[in-house]
Amino acid sequence: MTVMQCSYRDYTITTEIIEHPGNPTPWAGGCRLTDGSGRTTRRLALPVDHAFMADLENAQRASIAHGKWLVDQCVDHGRNLFAEAA
């Protein structure tokens, strides 16, 4: 499987697609974000109503777009993307 990656606003967005063989929509979109200091998020899934797709390329593109939206939420609105240590 090909992994897509892009840089956006000093973050690296990497797709993390999960395959569910045998389903008509086997590709579950998601991504990981890495900030400039090297911190990486857990896998951040697409919203449930858009998470599963029939085409791998569409799942990858949607995952990159979702990652960009998450970065915007973090940078512009202060949303914390990184899990706090327990």
N, C-alpha and C positions, 0 to 999 in steps of 0.2 A: 504494500500500500504506500502511496506517495504522501508525504507530509508536506503541507504548505506552511510557509513561514513568511512573515513580513515585519518590518519595523514601522512603528507608528508612535509619534510623540514620545520618543525615548523609551518605548517599550518594545519588546519582541513578542509577537503573537504567533503561537504555534498551534496548528490544528491538532486535535486529538479525537479522531473519529473511531467509534466502536461499531464493529460489524455484528449484526444479528442474523446469521444465515437462516434461510428458510422463510423469512418474512417478506412480504411484498415491498416493504420499505425498510431495508436492512441496515441503513446507515444512520447512526445516531451522532449528530453533530455536537462538537464541544471544542474548547480550546484551553490552553494554558498561557498565562501572561508572565513575562519576566521584565522586571523594572531595571533601570540603569545600574543599580547596585547589586544585581544578581538574584534578588528574591524572586521566587517563582510561586505562582498560585497553585492550588489544587486544580483538577479538571473542572472547568466551568461549562456546564451543559447549556445547550440552547433551551429556550422556554419550551415546555412540554408540548404545546400546540404546534410547534415548528421543529421539534427535535429529530424526527425520523423522516428520512428521504429515500427515494428510490435510486438516486444517482449519486455516486461518490463525489464527483466534481461539484455538484450543487451543494452537498453537505459541507465540503471544504470551503467553498466561497461563503456560504452562510455563516460558518464558524469564524472565518476571518472578519466578516462584517460585525458579528456579535462581539468579537474581541475588541474591535475598534470602538464600538458603542460603550463597552465596559471601561476602556481606557478613558474615554471622554467623561464618563460618570465619575471616575476617580479624579482626574485632573481638574475638571471644571466644577464638580459638585462635592468633592471630598469623600466620595464613597470608598470605604476600605475594602480592598480586594484580597488582602492577605489575612489568613487565619491567624488569630492571636494565639500565642503559646499558652497552654493550660497550666 
